[in-house]
Structures are given as structure tokens and as C-alpha cells.
Amino acid sequence: MKKVISTTKAPAAIGPYSQALLVGDTLYASGQLGIDPATGAFPEGITAQTEQSFRNIHAILEEAGMTIDHVVKTTCFLSDMADFAAMNAVYEHQFTGVFPARSAVAVKTLPKNGLVEIEIIAVK
């Protein structure tokens, strides 16, 4: 059984998809750009966009009754692999204890010309 997880504390979906789906004890969250849900705008720079991506992720996890400690897998999409170190500096401070498994890839373009998009899988 799939349960849609949606919160106004993260940007609304910009296409035909859900912010996240809870299937049993597993949460599958769509990629989160660094968009501020209050303004609909990106903050300036990779560090600020990564921080906002994680604020959006935290909001979705909270809506699902989870925390960042439930995350088991992340995928990080970067518009420029030269931004990896700056993204990683923010990323490493998001987790305590064991880091989740992760993939990080550079892509040609992200929606709305974002600099970073992060998706997660979390398990209760």
C-alpha cells in the first residue's frame, strides 16, 4: 500500500510526481532541489542550495514521522562536478553515526537550472 507524503514545508512537485511515497516502512522521496518553499526561489550558490535541499528533505522526513537517521540511501545530482567538495561539506554534517549509501553524479542540467538535487530512501 502506497501512502503519499506531502508537506508545504518543502517545494511542491513541479510535475506529475509525489514529493514522497511511504510503502510499508520505506520512504522513497523525490529529488529535492535547493528551492526555498516560501519564496519559490533558489538561494545563491552551491552551499546554500545544498543546505536548502536538506531542509526540504528534513521537512519530508518529518511529515513521514522519520528523521535523517532513517536515511539509508541518497543520490546527489550536481550540475557541475566541480561543486562536489562544497556539496560534500554540507552533506557530511547532516548525518550522525553511520552515513547512508550514496551515489553522486554530474548531469547536464537540473530542473529550473538548479545546482544540486538530492533524493533519499529512508526506512523506519
SVG drawing of the C-alpha trace seen along z (x, -y; Angstrom):
<svg xmlns="http://www.w3.org/2000/svg" viewBox="-2 -35 38 38">
<polyline fill="none" stroke="black" stroke-width="0.4" points="0.0,0.0 1.4,-3.4 0.8,-6.5 1.6,-9.9 3.7,-12.1 3.4,-15.8 4.3,-18.9 4.1,-22.7 7.5,-22.9 9.2,-21.6 8.6,-22.8 5.5,-21.4 6.1,-18.9 6.8,-20.7 5.5,-17.8 3.4,-14.7 5.0,-13.1 4.7,-13.0 7.2,-14.6 7.5,-11.1 5.8,-7.8 5.7,-5.7 5.5,-2.0 5.4,0.1 8.3,-1.2 10.2,-2.6 10.1,-6.2 11.0,-7.0 11.5,-10.7 11.7,-12.5 14.8,-14.6 14.9,-17.9 16.3,-20.9 17.5,-23.7 14.3,-25.7 13.0,-27.7 9.4,-26.7 8.4,-30.1 9.8,-32.1 10.0,-29.5 13.5,-30.7 17.0,-29.3 19.4,-30.7 22.7,-31.8 25.5,-29.2 26.0,-25.5 26.4,-25.6 23.2,-27.5 21.3,-25.3 22.6,-22.1 21.6,-23.4 18.1,-24.2 17.9,-20.7 18.5,-19.2 15.9,-21.5 13.4,-20.2 14.5,-16.6 14.1,-17.1 10.6,-18.5 9.5,-15.5 11.1,-13.1 9.3,-14.9 5.9,-14.6 6.5,-10.9 7.4,-10.5 11.0,-10.0 14.4,-11.7 17.6,-12.0 18.8,-8.9 16.3,-6.8 18.0,-7.6 19.7,-4.5 20.5,-5.7 21.0,-9.1 21.6,-10.1 23.1,-13.5 22.8,-15.1 25.2,-18.0 25.1,-20.3 28.9,-20.6 31.2,-18.0 33.4,-20.9 30.8,-21.7 31.3,-18.2 33.5,-19.3 31.2,-22.2 28.2,-19.9 30.0,-17.2 31.0,-19.7 27.3,-20.4 26.3,-16.7 28.7,-15.3 27.2,-17.4 23.7,-16.2 24.2,-12.7 25.3,-11.3 26.7,-7.8 26.7,-5.7 26.5,-7.5 23.9,-6.2 25.0,-4.6 25.4,-7.3 25.8,-7.9 26.8,-11.3 26.7,-12.1 27.1,-15.2 24.2,-15.8 24.0,-18.2 21.1,-20.3 18.8,-20.1 15.2,-21.4 15.0,-25.2 18.8,-25.2 19.4,-24.2 22.9,-23.4 22.1,-20.3 19.3,-17.8 19.2,-15.2 16.9,-12.2 16.7,-9.8 15.4,-6.4 14.6,-6.0 13.5,-3.0 11.8,-3.1"/>
</svg>
